[in-house]
Amino acid sequence: MGRTTTPSLPTVARGLTRLGESIRLARLRRGLSAALVAERAGMARTTLRAVERGEAGVSIGAYANVLHSLGLLPQLSAVAEDDVLGRKLQDAALDARKRAPRRPRPTPAATPT
């Protein structure tokens, strides 16, 4: 019995479609066949086809394996690296009157006798 997923929002679906197209173009630029990339990524060609179409039901692990096979995995870590909105929200939640906790003062060393 197959898994069911909720339909993606239109913006998400468009983003996944663009990602899939980019992956497909990267494979073609490298002159690699779908069969070879699927084998290197450890998946069936049908799964690779679903990745290249940007289907939402494909696991992120499958996308990561394909990116790794194409030498593009380091770019995946840049996805949420610079979270401008998150930083603004975090800064807005800071209480300006709050002070940083005091650091404990070092205890005087015992003097030798």
FENMO-V263970 format. One record per residue. RES is the residue in one letter. PHI is phi in whole degrees, -180 to 180 (* if undefined). OMEGA is omega in whole degrees, 0 to 359 (* if undefined). D_FIRST is the distance of its C-alpha to the first C-alpha in Angstrom with 2 decimals. Layout:
BEGIN
RES,PHI,OMEGA,D_FIRST / RES,PHI,OMEGA,D_FIRST
END
This chain:
BEGIN
M,*,183,0.00 / G,-78,177,3.81 / R,-81,175,6.74 / T,-110,177,9.38 / T,-125,177,12.96 / T,-74,179,16.20 / P,-63,179,18.35 / S,-75,172,21.02 / L,-65,182,24.63 / P,-56,180,26.64 / T,-65,179,28.68 / V,-66,180,25.73 / A,-60,178,24.20 / R,-65,178,27.66 / G,-63,178,28.06 / L,-67,178,24.85 / T,-63,178,25.90 / R,-63,178,29.31 / L,-62,179,27.94 / G,-61,178,25.87 / E,-63,179,28.99 / S,-64,178,31.11 / I,-64,180,28.94 / R,-63,179,29.08 / L,-64,178,32.83 / A,-63,178,33.36 / R,-65,182,31.71 / L,-68,178,33.86 / R,-61,180,36.98 / R,-82,179,36.57 / G,70,182,36.27 / L,-100,178,33.03 / S,-78,177,30.58 / A,-62,180,26.90 / A,-64,181,26.30 / L,-68,180,28.68 / V,-65,178,27.35 / A,-61,179,23.73 / E,-64,179,25.08 / R,-63,181,27.18 / A,-84,178,24.39 / G,73,181,22.16 / M,-143,176,19.37 / A,-79,178,18.51 / R,-62,178,20.61 / T,-65,177,17.72 / T,-69,176,17.12 / L,-61,178,20.90 / R,-61,179,20.99 / A,-65,177,18.60 / V,-63,183,20.98 / E,-69,174,23.96 / R,-90,179,22.73 / G,75,181,22.27 / E,-71,184,18.71 / A,-74,183,17.98 / G,-77,180,14.37 / V,-82,182,15.89 / S,-69,178,17.00 / I,-66,176,20.73 / G,-63,178,20.87 / A,-66,176,20.01 / Y,-60,181,22.76 / A,-63,179,25.07 / N,-64,179,24.60 / V,-68,178,25.51 / L,-60,178,28.43 / H,-63,180,29.60 / S,-63,180,29.54 / L,-96,181,31.73 / G,77,184,34.04 / L,-112,184,33.15 / L,-60,179,31.53 / P,-57,180,34.75 / Q,-72,180,34.44 / L,-66,181,31.18 / S,-70,180,33.24 / A,-83,186,35.43 / V,-58,182,32.75 / A,-118,184,33.93 / E,-65,181,37.08 / D,-105,185,39.60 / D,-94,184,38.39 / V,-62,181,41.37 / L,-62,180,40.02 / G,-61,178,38.93 / R,-66,179,42.41 / K,-64,179,44.12 / L,-64,179,42.17 / Q,-65,179,42.99 / D,-64,180,46.65 / A,-68,181,46.88 / A,-82,181,45.70 / L,-72,177,48.41 / D,-86,184,51.40 / A,-65,181,54.47 / R,-83,182,56.72 / K,-70,179,54.73 / R,-109,176,56.31 / A,-68,179,54.85 / P,-65,179,55.41 / R,-70,174,58.57 / R,-84,179,58.44 / P,-66,178,60.21 / R,-78,180,63.65 / P,-69,179,64.39 / T,-78,179,66.60 / P,-64,180,70.01 / A,-71,180,70.28 / A,-69,180,72.69 / T,-85,180,76.00 / P,-72,180,77.31 / T,-104,*,80.66
END
